[in-house]
Amino acid sequence: MKSSKKMIDSALLDRARRYCALAEQCESGVRQKLVTWGAGTDDANAVVENLRSEGYLDDKRYARAYCESKMLQQGWGRQKVLYQLRLKHLPKEAIDSGVAVVDEDRYQEVLREVTERKMRELGPDFTPDNQRKLVSFLTSRGFTFGEINKVITNILEQ
């Protein structure tokens, strides 16, 4: 009986290793996945601990990859990224190290690109209604009012 439990743990661990090898994962996401695969709490804890010790799981590494992906490639603002990382129950130090890895100049460049693209979509006239739509869009992307105001002012001054 004990050997079949080890077989299940081994199979579960192998499956979790493959899952983590496909893309960077966070601990809470792996725990959720393990539960959907039928693992109990003790098994999930053992698998997560094993993955962490083998280097498959690292929340700081995950946060850095997540921030770079969402902020620099998908055009999300800092506020939205912070919110999403908190939802994943990452430790504060992991979140802070993830956000810190993003270069401020590149972040501002992405904000400008996203803003200019949306302004082109809204049309050539920058009416108060279009300005409201633009601010609403950028806010939903996770940019602060201060960041939005600054980039719009810079674009309109050119």
C-alpha positions in Angstrom: 0.0 0.0 0.0 2.8 2.4 0.9 4.5 1.8 -2.5 1.4 2.8 -4.4 1.3 6.1 -2.5 4.9 6.7 -3.5 4.0 6.0 -7.1 1.2 8.5 -6.9 3.5 11.1 -5.3 6.2 10.4 -7.9 3.7 10.7 -10.8 2.3 13.9 -9.3 5.8 15.3 -8.8 6.8 14.4 -12.4 3.6 16.1 -13.7 4.2 19.2 -11.6 7.9 19.3 -12.9 6.7 19.3 -16.5 4.1 22.0 -15.7 6.8 24.2 -14.2 9.2 23.5 -17.0 6.8 24.8 -19.6 6.5 28.3 -18.1 7.5 30.2 -15.0 5.0 29.4 -12.2 4.3 30.7 -8.7 3.7 28.6 -5.7 0.1 29.4 -5.2 -0.6 28.6 -8.9 1.1 25.2 -8.6 -0.8 24.5 -5.4 -4.1 25.2 -7.2 -3.1 23.0 -10.1 -2.1 20.2 -7.8 -5.5 20.3 -6.2 -7.3 20.2 -9.6 -5.2 17.1 -10.3 -6.5 15.5 -7.1 -3.7 16.0 -4.7 -4.5 16.4 -1.0 -3.0 19.1 1.1 -0.2 17.0 2.4 0.8 15.8 -1.1 0.6 19.3 -2.5 2.8 20.6 0.3 5.3 17.9 -0.3 5.4 18.4 -4.1 5.7 22.2 -3.7 8.6 21.8 -1.3 10.3 19.4 -3.6 9.8 21.7 -6.6 11.2 24.7 -4.6 14.3 22.7 -3.5 14.9 21.6 -7.0 14.7 25.1 -8.4 11.5 24.6 -10.4 9.6 27.2 -8.2 10.9 30.6 -7.2 8.4 33.3 -6.4 10.9 36.1 -6.9 11.9 34.8 -10.3 8.2 34.4 -11.2 7.4 38.0 -10.1 10.3 39.3 -12.3 9.2 37.4 -15.3 5.5 38.4 -14.7 6.4 42.1 -14.4 8.5 42.1 -17.5 5.9 40.3 -19.5 2.9 42.3 -18.4 4.4 45.7 -18.1 6.8 45.7 -21.1 5.2 43.4 -23.6 1.5 43.7 -22.9 1.5 47.3 -21.8 0.1 47.0 -18.3 0.6 49.6 -15.7 2.3 49.1 -12.4 -0.9 49.2 -10.4 -2.6 46.4 -12.3 0.6 44.3 -12.1 0.8 44.8 -8.3 -2.8 43.9 -7.9 -2.5 40.7 -9.9 0.7 39.6 -8.1 -1.1 40.2 -4.7 -4.0 38.0 -5.9 -1.4 35.2 -6.5 -0.4 35.5 -2.8 3.2 36.3 -3.5 5.4 37.5 -0.7 5.9 41.3 -0.6 9.7 41.0 -1.2 9.0 38.9 -4.3 6.6 41.5 -5.6 9.0 44.3 -4.8 11.9 42.6 -6.6 9.7 41.9 -9.6 8.5 45.5 -10.0 12.1 46.8 -9.4 13.5 44.9 -12.3 11.5 47.0 -14.8 13.5 49.9 -16.2 11.7 53.2 -15.6 12.6 54.6 -19.0 11.3 51.5 -20.8 8.1 51.6 -18.7 7.5 55.3 -19.7 8.2 54.4 -23.3 5.6 51.6 -23.1 3.1 54.0 -21.5 3.6 56.4 -24.3 3.2 53.8 -27.0 0.0 52.5 -25.5 -1.3 56.0 -25.1 -0.5 57.0 -28.7 -2.0 53.8 -30.1 -5.3 54.4 -28.2 -5.3 58.1 -29.3 -5.1 57.0 -32.9 -8.0 54.6 -32.4 -10.1 57.4 -30.9 -9.6 59.5 -34.0 -7.8 62.8 -34.9 -10.0 65.0 -32.6 -9.0 65.0 -29.0 -12.4 66.0 -27.6 -13.3 65.9 -23.9 -15.2 62.6 -24.6 -12.1 61.1 -26.2 -10.0 62.3 -23.4 -12.3 60.6 -20.9 -12.2 57.4 -22.9 -8.4 57.5 -23.1 -8.0 58.1 -19.3 -10.5 55.4 -18.6 -8.7 52.9 -20.8 -5.2 53.8 -19.3 -6.6 53.5 -15.8 -8.0 50.1 -16.6 -4.6 49.1 -17.8 -3.2 50.0 -14.4 -1.6 53.4 -14.9 -2.0 56.1 -12.3 -3.6 59.5 -13.0 -0.3 61.2 -12.5 1.4 59.0 -15.1 -1.5 59.4 -17.5 -1.6 63.2 -17.1 2.1 63.5 -17.6 2.2 61.4 -20.8 -0.9 63.1 -22.3 0.6 66.5 -21.6 3.9 65.5 -23.2 2.2 64.1 -26.3 -0.1 67.2 -26.8 2.9 69.6 -26.4 4.7 68.0 -29.4 
